[in-house]
Amino acid sequence: MIYKNYEIYGLKVRKKNQNRGFSIVELAIVITIIGLLIAGIITGAKLIDQAKLRGVAAEITGIRSAVSTFIATYEQFPGDYTKASTHIAGAVNGNGDGEVEWGTESGDSFYQLVTGNFLGTDLYTNADSQKVVQSKISNVSCYQPLVHPSSNSGNALDGDDGQDNAAMDYPVSVLGKDGAVAGNNCRGALLLPSQAEFLDTKFDNGKPLTGSVIVLFKNTPIAPTVTRGVTTSDCVDSVNSIYNSLSKVKLCNLVFKVD
């Protein structure tokens, strides 16, 4: 404490100084508290992000499980099932050729999974009027209808990801942003590169350009003349074929195998 001395009737009296500043110890305590608060906020944000990613992983696992159960039940893919209208109210029959083709078959795939009680979620109509399912990671996200990229050159993936889609002879979906531009819905940039890398590593090899989980790209989805994909130089370091994991901008979508 700091005091001033006074003399009253011969007696010395000390009075506390009311205008003193903070001591070094007090300042150190305040700075420490502020640092702990900032660290707590950062840690909390990371925990929330991790919880969201675990939720997305559960969604993808759920879609894969639903497709597997559908195949085990009907011995055909959802969308391609030839007797869908018989067993699922409002469903459209597929041609049963072993591939989910872009168009009617693809557009009915999630409807058959949800309405047939294979996938426990609600249907969501995206900006292209397709019946799909939404991801809880964002209210502007969705999963594109199932499709075999190898089925035909007119589907939503063929020729757009720089890969040999003829080799992708299995059904896939795309997790991305909805409502970017017409024809690009469920394929817009939605994820941070680090988030995409986390999911890719969990389900595949962690490499954005190879495997059963990859990035769908073709220029930028913001440009009005472009209808599909994201820019490789943003989401992916194409020289080293790795995710730009240090970027803090949402630049990625993901294509993933569903069966």
GIDARA-V133175 format. One record per residue. N is the residue number from 1. RES is the residue in one letter. SS is DSSP state (alpha for helix, beta for strand, coil for the rest). PHI is phi in whole degrees, 0 to 359 (none if undefined). OMEGA is omega in radians with two decimals (* if undefined). Layout:
N,RES,SS,PHI,OMEGA  N,RES,SS,PHI,OMEGA
//
This chain:
1,M,coil,none,3.11  2,I,coil,248,-3.09  3,Y,beta,234,2.98  4,K,beta,250,-3.10  5,N,beta,265,3.08  6,Y,beta,228,3.10  7,E,beta,240,-3.12  8,I,beta,238,3.14  9,Y,coil,51,3.07  10,G,coil,86,3.14  11,L,beta,257,3.11  12,K,beta,275,-3.12  13,V,beta,240,3.10  14,R,beta,258,3.13  15,K,beta,241,-3.14  16,K,beta,296,3.06  17,N,coil,280,-3.08  18,Q,coil,279,-3.03  19,N,coil,249,-3.11  20,R,coil,288,3.10  21,G,coil,269,3.10  22,F,coil,286,3.03  23,S,coil,280,3.13  24,I,alpha,300,3.14  25,V,alpha,296,3.14  26,E,alpha,295,3.09  27,L,alpha,298,3.14  28,A,alpha,297,3.12  29,I,alpha,295,3.13  30,V,alpha,298,3.14  31,I,alpha,298,3.12  32,T,alpha,297,3.13  33,I,alpha,297,3.12  34,I,alpha,299,3.12  35,G,alpha,299,3.12  36,L,alpha,295,3.12  37,L,alpha,296,3.12  38,I,alpha,297,3.13  39,A,alpha,298,3.12  40,G,alpha,295,3.12  41,I,alpha,295,3.14  42,I,alpha,297,3.13  43,T,alpha,298,3.12  44,G,alpha,298,3.12  45,A,alpha,296,3.12  46,K,alpha,295,3.13  47,L,alpha,295,3.11  48,I,alpha,295,3.13  49,D,alpha,297,3.13  50,Q,alpha,296,3.11  51,A,alpha,295,3.11  52,K,alpha,297,-3.13  53,L,alpha,293,3.06  54,R,alpha,296,3.08  55,G,alpha,295,3.10  56,V,alpha,296,3.11  57,A,alpha,300,3.10  58,A,alpha,294,3.10  59,E,alpha,297,-3.13  60,I,alpha,297,3.09  61,T,alpha,299,3.12  62,G,alpha,296,3.11  63,I,alpha,295,3.12  64,R,alpha,298,3.14  65,S,alpha,295,3.14  66,A,alpha,296,3.12  67,V,alpha,296,3.13  68,S,alpha,298,-3.14  69,T,alpha,292,3.09  70,F,alpha,299,-3.14  71,I,alpha,296,3.13  72,A,alpha,296,-3.10  73,T,alpha,278,-3.00  74,Y,alpha,248,3.12  75,E,coil,62,3.04  76,Q,coil,213,3.14  77,F,coil,285,3.00  78,P,coil,298,-3.05  79,G,coil,101,-3.14  80,D,coil,266,-3.04  81,Y,coil,293,-3.04  82,T,coil,285,-3.13  83,K,coil,241,-3.09  84,A,alpha,300,-3.09  85,S,alpha,293,3.14  86,T,alpha,283,-3.03  87,H,alpha,256,-3.10  88,I,coil,230,-3.08  89,A,coil,301,3.09  90,G,coil,83,-3.12  91,A,coil,282,3.13  92,V,coil,251,-3.14  93,N,coil,291,3.01  94,G,coil,267,-3.09  95,N,coil,264,3.04  96,G,coil,68,-3.11  97,D,coil,270,3.09  98,G,coil,89,3.11  99,E,coil,225,3.03  100,V,coil,272,-3.04  101,E,coil,271,-3.13  102,W,coil,296,-3.10  103,G,coil,126,-3.09  104,T,alpha,298,-3.12  105,E,alpha,297,3.13  106,S,alpha,298,-3.10  107,G,alpha,297,-3.12  108,D,alpha,262,-3.00  109,S,alpha,296,3.14  110,F,alpha,290,3.09  111,Y,alpha,300,-3.14  112,Q,alpha,293,3.13  113,L,alpha,292,-3.09  114,V,alpha,282,-3.10  115,T,alpha,293,3.10  116,G,coil,278,3.09  117,N,coil,65,3.05  118,F,coil,267,-3.11  119,L,coil,234,-3.03  120,G,coil,275,3.09  121,T,coil,209,3.13  122,D,coil,266,3.03  123,L,coil,285,-3.14  124,Y,beta,228,3.12  125,T,beta,267,-3.10  126,N,coil,279,-3.05  127,A,coil,292,3.05  128,D,coil,262,3.13  129,S,coil,64,3.07  130,Q,coil,267,3.07  131,K,beta,276,-3.09  132,V,beta,229,3.02  133,V,beta,237,-3.08  134,Q,coil,261,3.05  135,S,coil,263,3.13  136,K,coil,281,-3.14  137,I,coil,291,-3.13  138,S,coil,197,3.11  139,N,coil,279,3.06  140,V,coil,244,-3.10  141,S,beta,248,3.03  142,C,beta,195,3.07  143,Y,beta,257,3.14  144,Q,coil,295,3.08  145,P,coil,307,-3.13  146,L,coil,295,3.10  147,V,beta,199,2.96  148,H,beta,272,3.13  149,P,coil,302,-3.10  150,S,coil,278,-2.96  151,S,coil,289,3.14  152,N,coil,194,-3.05  153,S,coil,281,-3.09  154,G,coil,260,-3.09  155,N,coil,278,-2.99  156,A,coil,286,-3.10  157,L,coil,246,-2.94  158,D,coil,306,3.08  159,G,coil,80,-3.04  160,D,coil,257,-3.11  161,D,coil,246,3.10  162,G,coil,73,-3.11  163,Q,coil,253,3.05  164,D,coil,275,-3.05  165,N,alpha,290,3.08  166,A,alpha,298,3.13  167,A,alpha,277,-3.14  168,M,coil,272,-3.08  169,D,coil,268,3.11  170,Y,coil,220,-3.12  171,P,beta,286,3.12  172,V,beta,228,2.95  173,S,beta,229,3.10  174,V,beta,233,3.01  175,L,beta,262,-3.13  176,G,beta,199,-3.12  177,K,beta,278,3.09  178,D,coil,266,2.98  179,G,coil,78,3.14  180,A,coil,293,2.99  181,V,coil,214,-3.13  182,A,coil,303,3.13  183,G,coil,86,-3.09  184,N,coil,246,-2.99  185,N,coil,283,-2.97  186,C,coil,72,3.13  187,R,coil,231,3.14  188,G,beta,287,3.13  189,A,coil,295,-3.04  190,L,coil,231,-2.97  191,L,beta,251,2.90  192,L,beta,295,3.07  193,P,alpha,307,3.13  194,S,alpha,294,3.10  195,Q,alpha,291,3.11  196,A,alpha,298,3.13  197,E,alpha,296,3.11  198,F,alpha,302,-3.11  199,L,alpha,291,3.11  200,D,alpha,299,3.14  201,T,alpha,294,-3.12  202,K,alpha,293,-3.04  203,F,alpha,255,-3.06  204,D,coil,211,-3.01  205,N,coil,258,3.14  206,G,coil,75,-3.12  207,K,coil,251,-2.99  208,P,coil,288,-3.03  209,L,coil,247,-3.13  210,T,coil,222,3.07  211,G,coil,98,-3.09  212,S,coil,267,2.98  213,V,beta,230,-3.09  214,I,beta,221,3.06  215,V,coil,267,3.04  216,L,coil,269,-3.11  217,F,beta,223,3.03  218,K,coil,181,-3.11  219,N,coil,62,-3.07  220,T,coil,253,-3.14  221,P,coil,287,-3.14  222,I,coil,280,-3.13  223,A,coil,296,-3.06  224,P,coil,294,-3.13  225,T,coil,269,-3.12  226,V,coil,252,-3.03  227,T,coil,244,-3.06  228,R,coil,216,2.90  229,G,coil,83,3.13  230,V,beta,232,-3.09  231,T,coil,283,-3.09  232,T,alpha,297,-3.09  233,S,alpha,292,3.09  234,D,alpha,275,-3.07  235,C,alpha,282,-2.97  236,V,beta,234,2.93  237,D,beta,277,-3.00  238,S,coil,291,3.11  239,V,coil,292,-3.11  240,N,coil,259,3.13  241,S,coil,55,3.10  242,I,beta,227,3.08  243,Y,beta,287,3.03  244,N,coil,282,-2.93  245,S,coil,293,3.13  246,L,coil,278,-3.14  247,S,coil,291,3.12  248,K,coil,252,3.12  249,V,coil,246,3.14  250,K,beta,284,-2.97  251,L,beta,236,-2.93  252,C,beta,240,2.83  253,N,coil,235,3.13  254,L,beta,218,2.95  255,V,beta,261,-3.14  256,F,beta,220,3.10  257,K,beta,292,-3.04  258,V,coil,247,-3.13  259,D,coil,250,*
//
